[in-house]
Amino acid sequence: MRLKLSLALLASVFAFGTNAQQQQSVAGCNDKTVHAQLVSIDQSLEQQAFILVQFKLMSMPSGAYVPVEVAMEQGKMYQINFIANKNYQQYTFTILDRDRKRIVDKKVKQKDGLNNQYTESFAAPYTGNFIIVLTQKVKGQDEACGGFSVLKAENDHLPAKSKK
């Protein structure tokens, strides 16, 4: 089963290609809750010397792989955020490198008691494009809004946490 999912994921990514213009775009969406959660996370990170480089709300078909291409610089620290629909059953977050190797592969199920927010700290091992593949399954819905953002540290490392 895992092999079938892996092959389906790779086939999906190859079908979309690495060029952003060749990728099938998903429609935008307007979910005030998802938007507010993503803005809150991003603003918190901006106060810690991160710069917003990508922000999108996407209408994601339930269970479908949604690839997002992100250009990154070697050695720079990034915070990548994903907000799933509050009624999700499960979601996945995968980062693929230029060789289609999984650098990060996270699967979250609602029964695990985790919330609908996922944040990944990521230092780019090379300058170039990475593909972030997102999915979410929402019971009883063909599509659901999901939020995605990428912030880059102003410095080459994570800033020190502010003292309270």
Secondary structure as the mmCIF struct_conf table of DSSP 4:
data_model
#
loop_
_struct_conf.conf_type_id
_struct_conf.id
_struct_conf.beg_label_comp_id
_struct_conf.beg_label_asym_id
_struct_conf.beg_label_seq_id
_struct_conf.end_label_comp_id
_struct_conf.end_label_asym_id
_struct_conf.end_label_seq_id
HELX_RH_AL_P HELX_RH_AL_P1 ARG A 2 PHE A 16
BEND BEND1 THR A 18 ASN A 19
HELX_RH_3T_P HELX_RH_3T_P1 ALA A 20 GLN A 22
BEND BEND2 GLN A 23 GLN A 23
HELX_LH_PP_P HELX_LH_PP_P1 GLN A 24 ALA A 27
STRN STRN1 GLY A 28 GLY A 28
HELX_RH_AL_P HELX_RH_AL_P2 LYS A 32 GLU A 46
TURN_TY1_P TURN_TY1_P1 GLN A 47 ALA A 49
STRN STRN2 PHE A 50 PRO A 61
TURN_TY1_P TURN_TY1_P2 SER A 62 GLY A 63
STRN STRN3 VAL A 66 MET A 72
TURN_TY1_P TURN_TY1_P3 GLN A 74 GLY A 75
STRN STRN4 MET A 77 ILE A 83
TURN_TY1_P TURN_TY1_P4 LYS A 86 ASN A 87
STRN STRN5 TYR A 88 LEU A 96
TURN_TY1_P TURN_TY1_P5 ARG A 98 ASP A 99
STRN STRN6 ARG A 102 LYS A 109
HELX_RH_3T_P HELX_RH_3T_P2 GLN A 110 ASP A 112
TURN_TY1_P TURN_TY1_P6 GLY A 113 GLY A 113
BEND BEND3 ASN A 116 ASN A 116
STRN STRN7 GLN A 117 ALA A 123
BEND BEND4 PRO A 125 THR A 127
STRN STRN8 GLY A 128 VAL A 138
TURN_TY1_P TURN_TY1_P7 LYS A 139 GLY A 140
BEND BEND5 ASP A 142 ASP A 142
STRN STRN9 GLU A 143 ALA A 153
BEND BEND6 GLU A 154 HIS A 157
HELX_LH_PP_P HELX_LH_PP_P2 LEU A 158 LYS A 163
#
